[in-house]
Amino acid sequence: PTRMPGVKAAGVCLACSLVCHEGHEVFELYTKRDFRCDCGNSRFDGARCRLYPDKAPENEGNSYNHNFLGNYCTCDRPYPDPEQQDESMMEEAMLQCILCEDWFHE
């Protein structure tokens, strides 16, 4: 996923993160079932994928939760949280639910 103001939540594959999105703020979400790469589709406002330029305009089967905006858990905060002052919370592990695939504080 990428975090850019005014841009819809989107997810890209590892190959596109390295080739098409080098230098962008990209964060890894790890396992997301039934998800297809959005690089070059309508979520990127005309930017084309350099690896596979003829993609469908939208991946209708994709589901986007708050993880795709860089937020996690029921607290809906980024991880690591730049506003967190407590050192123990900054090093706290996150665990991924195998059902909903969201991430939660341990």
N, C-alpha and C positions, 0 to 999 in steps of 0.2 A: 504494500500500500504506500501511497504517498500522501503527505499532508501539505496541501496548498490552499490558501484562502480563496473562497469562491468556487472551488472545484468539488465536484461530487466525489463521494468515497469511491475508491477504485483499488484493484489489486493487480499486481503484475507478477509474472513468473520470475524465477531466478535468472534465466537467460536475459530477459528484457531488463531486469534491474541492473545488470552489468553492461549491456550494450546500449540500450535506449535511454536509460535513466541514470547514467553515471553522473555523479556530482549532485544528484537530487537527494532530498531527505527521504529515505526509504527505510521502513522498519519491518522486520520479519514477523509474520504471524504464525509461522510453522504450519501445522496441518489444518487444511480447510477442505472438507469433502465436497465433491461435485462443484468445483469452482474452476472457471476458465479465465485465463489472462485477459485483462482489459486493455493492455497496451495498444494504442492506435485506434481504439474505438471511440464512440461519441463522448465518453467520459473524459477524454483528453482534448476536447475542443479543437479538432482538426490536425493534431499531431499524429503522424503516421508511425507505425511500428517498423523498425528497420529490419527485423528478422522475418516478419510475416505481414506484409503491408495490406493484404486483401482480407482483413478480418471483418466479421459481421459488425454492424453499427452498435449492437448491444448484446450482451450475454444475458438473455432473459432468465436463464436458470440460476444465475448468481444471486446470492443473498448477502446483504451487507449489514453488519451490526456496528456497534460503536467502536469495535476494534479497528475497523477500517478508517476511522478518524483519529486513531492513536490513543483511544481511551479504553480502559479495562475495568473489570469487576463491577460490583454494584455501586462502588464509589464513583464510577465514571470519570476516573482521573488517568493521566498518562503514567507510564512506567518506564524508567524511574520517574517519579514525580519531582519536577524541578523546584516546586514550592515546599517540599517536605523537609523539615528541619531535623527530624529525628533520624540519626544515623542508622538505627536498627531497622527502621522502615525502608530506608533507601537500599539496604542489602537484602530485604525480604524476598524470598522466592515467590514466583507466580506459578500457579498450577492450572493446566487446561482441562476443562470438563470434557469428557469424551462424548457427551450427548449434545450439548449446545455449542461446543467448541469455543466458548468464551474463556477468558483468563481471570483467575481470582487469586487474591492474597492467600498465602498458606495459613 
